[in-house]
Amino acid sequence: MRRFVFVALLLGCGVISALHAQSQADNRIVFPASVQQGSMVIGKVPPGSKVEYGGRTLRTTGYGSVVFGVGRNETGPATLVVTRPDGSRETASVTVTARDWPEQRINGVPPSTVNPPPAIAERIRREQARVTEVRIRDDARADFAQTFIWPVEGRISGRFGRARVYNGQPGSPHSGMDIAAPTGTPVKAPAAGIVTFADGDLYLTGGTLLIDHGHGISSNFLHLSRIDVKVGDRVEQGQVIAAVGSTGRSTGPHLHWGMNWFDVRIDPQLVLDRSR
């Protein structure tokens, strides 16, 4: 009988120790020590915590994951204020490492897309406003936590963040990664999500498709020759959503894949590198 009681006490202590360790783990605040400019950053906080960053309160998952984006020109450090459910507060600091941004010169672009006349400039403004509006979305879905896959296989012909010069005239930095592929090549969803924008004829970006991955993270696919889904559709990772093209401001068939955290542009290549 004494032996039974002793074993029971040991087992009870083991359970208590395990619960204590679990409690300590649940109470941890974990963010990477450093990230590169253009990163999507995922962290862990105690479930139910309030997390503030860049003037925004971040949405948290039920198990305490949060995500935010670090822009191309962010110098850091990225500072997050975490308020635990018990009211205690802690500040987390993430160092932001700078990257080189080589210049990329692109010639042969239609002149009207570089210096559009007033009527076209107004059309571009309206179209960009439509895209900006859907990026405000902040769903509780955590599709962003998937390991992202390449939407198409091919050579990277344009990298995120590079300063671009169109027909000798400076333009905005490149907002995504370009993947060279033949017209008609199927484009697959790199992660699951909801289609929030689909238009086959925008002036600069041609066939344009946006997928929301939750918590402000979204993907955009530009210059498409075909769009196979519609706004409101739920798509799963690997599902064919469109086809490569050369519509809009483009000098040849390729897929432009861009990513955002709300209005902050992030580098899809760094998101892919997280799986390595």
Buried (B, 14 or more C-beta within 10 A) or exposed (E): EEEEEEEEEEEEEEEEEEEEEEEEEBBEBEBEEBBBBBBBBBBBBBBEBBBBBBEEEBBBBEEBBBBBBBBBEBEBEBEBEBBBEEEEEEEBEBEBEEBEBEEBEBEEBEEEBBEBEEEBEEBBEEBBEEBEEBBEBBBEBBBBBBEBEBBBEBEEBBBBBBBBBBBEEEBEBBBBBBBBBEBEBBBBBBBBBBBBBBBBEBBBBBBBBBBBBBBBBBBBBBBBBBBBBEEEBEBEBEBBBBBBBBBBBBEEBBBBBBBBBBEBBBBBBBBBEEEE
